Amino acid sequence: MNEKFLYGRSQIVGYKEFLFRVHRAVPSDVPQGSHLGPLLFNLFINDVSSLLNTKFLLFADDMKIYPVILVDSDKTYSQDQMECFSQLASSNSLSLNVEKCRVVTFHRLSSPLIGNYKLNDRMLNSESMVRDLGITLGSISKNIFVA
């Protein structure tokens, strides 16, 4: 693979007929929408299954970690797993977008064990429902629908 695809590139910003001539150096990056982007992400994400001991789902460049929380120690273990994933991403020069991360608790219990989780030393927002791939998900409810 050509190393210049990943390193030492610059970018320029354009909008309609306007072109801003200030070139910005990009230390390392995979261009958005590139053909190699998904392949390179899959190469990185292959390490995750050997590293994490919790269930997760992948779709394109999106990942959902869904541990089962039965006792308080499961919350601590889940936090440890997220820190482990964050360290793997960091060691591969990947940044996680904490603003897009959410904690959603799926349960059928009257008093579920709900934890507070951090990623990169920032508290993750807890939501009762989340919309993902056109589907609204939350705790078992009559109000969940597909849009």
N, C-alpha and C positions, 0 to 999 in steps of 0.2 A: 504494500500500500504506500502511496506517496505521502511522506511525512508532512508535506506542505498542506495537505488536506486538513490536518488537525492542528498544526502549530505554525506560528509566524504569519498568520493572515492579518489583513486589516479589513475594516468595514467602512462603508460610506452610507449616509442616509439620504434617501430620496422620497419625495411625496409629490404625486402628480407631475407637474412640469418643473418642480423645484428640486434642485440637487445641492445638498450641503457638502461643500468640498473639504470638510475637515475629516481626514482619515484617522480612524481610531485603531490602535493595535488590539488584536484579540489574542491573548496569551495561549489559550487552547480552547477548542470548541468544536462541536459537530454542527455544521450548518443546518438550520431549521428546514425541514422538508426535504433533506437530502436522501438519496437512495441508500446510502450506507448507514444513516442514522439508526434505523431499527436493528440492523445487523450488529452494529457496535454496542447498542444497548443490550442486546441479547448476550453478547460475549461477556459483558459486565455482570449481567443478572444471573448468569449460570453459576457464579460463585455463591449466590445467595442461598440456594437450596442446601449446600453443604455447610453453610454458616448458621442459618436460622433453624431453630428447633420448634418453630410454631407454624401454623398454617398461613398461607398467603396466596393471593391471586394476582395474575399479571395480565394486563391488556395494553398493548403498544408500550408506551413509556410510563405507564401507571401501575402502581402496586398497592394492594390492599393487604394489610396484616390483620388477621382475625383470630386472636387467641381465645381459648375458652377460659373464663375466669370463674372458678368454683370456690376458691379460698383466697384469703388476703395475700398469701405468698405468690399467687398467680399474677397479681397486679405488679409486684416487684419484678418478677421474671419477665413480664411483658415489657416493662420499661427497660430492662437489661437488653432484651432482644432488639428494641428500637435503637438503643445506643450502639449496639454491635453493628446494625445495618448502617447507621450514620457514619461510623468509623470506616466501614468498607467503602462507602461512597466517597468519603474524604480521601482515603488512601488511593482512590482511582481518579482524583481531581474532579469529582462530580459534586455539585451542590444540590441540596434538597430544598425545595421551595416550601418552607415551613408555613407560609401564608395559605397554601392550598391544602395543607394537612388538617384533618378533622378526626375527632374521636366520636364515634357513635356507638352507643351501647344497645345491642339487640338482646331483648330478654322477654320472658313471660312471667317473671317473678314480681311479687308486690314490693320487695326490697332487694334489688340487685346490688351486687358489689361493683361500685363505680369508682374508678381510679382517676387520678390526675396525672397526665403524662406530659413529658417534655421531649423536645427534639432540638438538638443543638442549643441546649440551655434555655430554650423558650417554651413556655407553656403552650400546649396545643388546645385549640378551641374545642369545646364539647358541644355537640349538637344533638337535638332529639331526632332530627331527620336530615337526610342529605340526598341531593339529586346527583345521580351518577349514570352516565350513558342513557339519559332519558327516563330513568326509573327513579322514583322517589322511595327511599328506604328509611325505615326507623323501627322502633319497637313494634311488636305485633299489634296491629291496629286495623280497624275497618277503613281508615282514611288513607291507606297507602294505595297509590294508583300509578299507572303507567301513562306517560304523556307522549 
